[in-house]
Amino acid sequence: MPNEETELKELQPSEDAPEPAGEEAPAEPSGPAEEVVGIDTAPPVSRQEFEQMKAERDVLVDRMARLQAEFENARKRAERERIDYRDYAVGSVVEKFLPVLDNFELALKSDGTGEQLRSGVELIVKQMDEILRQMQVTPVPALGEEFDPRQHEALGTVECDDIPDQHVAEEIRRGYRLRERLLRPALVRVASNPKQVSE
């Protein structure tokens, strides 16, 4: 018996014995195992659940691809319709002006006098004015009107006594508006009346 006790004492380190230098005791985890970083605690997924999730993913990916294709088709269709509408609008306007072009060609082929040619051109201008009126394009009032920089563009001034100051004395190029929208301003010369300025 005494031999067994001495062997046990030799196997168990003494509490007073110093630890070997350079070696530290392994640290015990302070909290539960779930808090240790890097350990995945999610329960394992069964094969059946995995296959079900994979099938759902495939359905969603397919649906997204279909929606993307539908969106692209709708965008292309809208672009085509916009181009078709623009071509239709331009075509309908050009169609109205074709008779005017025909009349100009007839006038150029005519052997009439200068006066006859002039009256023919006046008829063509009336025809064009009528087409513009049907399209709700109207001329900007200019001659004799008070100068308005929103619808008139001044090319210069003309000194005269018979027209009020800052009124349009001469229209060089007619201006037009489509309904309420100005297409181009009237190019004018503005009266400068020295009598009114001195008063």
GIQUI-V268283 format. One line per field, one symbol per residue. phi: phi as a letter, one per 20 degrees, with the letter a starting at -180 (. if undefined). A space follows every 50 residues. Layout:
phi: ???
This chain:
phi: .ffffffffffefffefffffnddfffeffdfffeffneedfffefffff ffffffffffffffffffffffffffffffffffffffffffffgfefff fgffffffefdfffffffffffffffffgfffffemdcfffcgneffcff ccdeerdcebeedgfmdfebdecfeccdleefebffecddfdeffffff
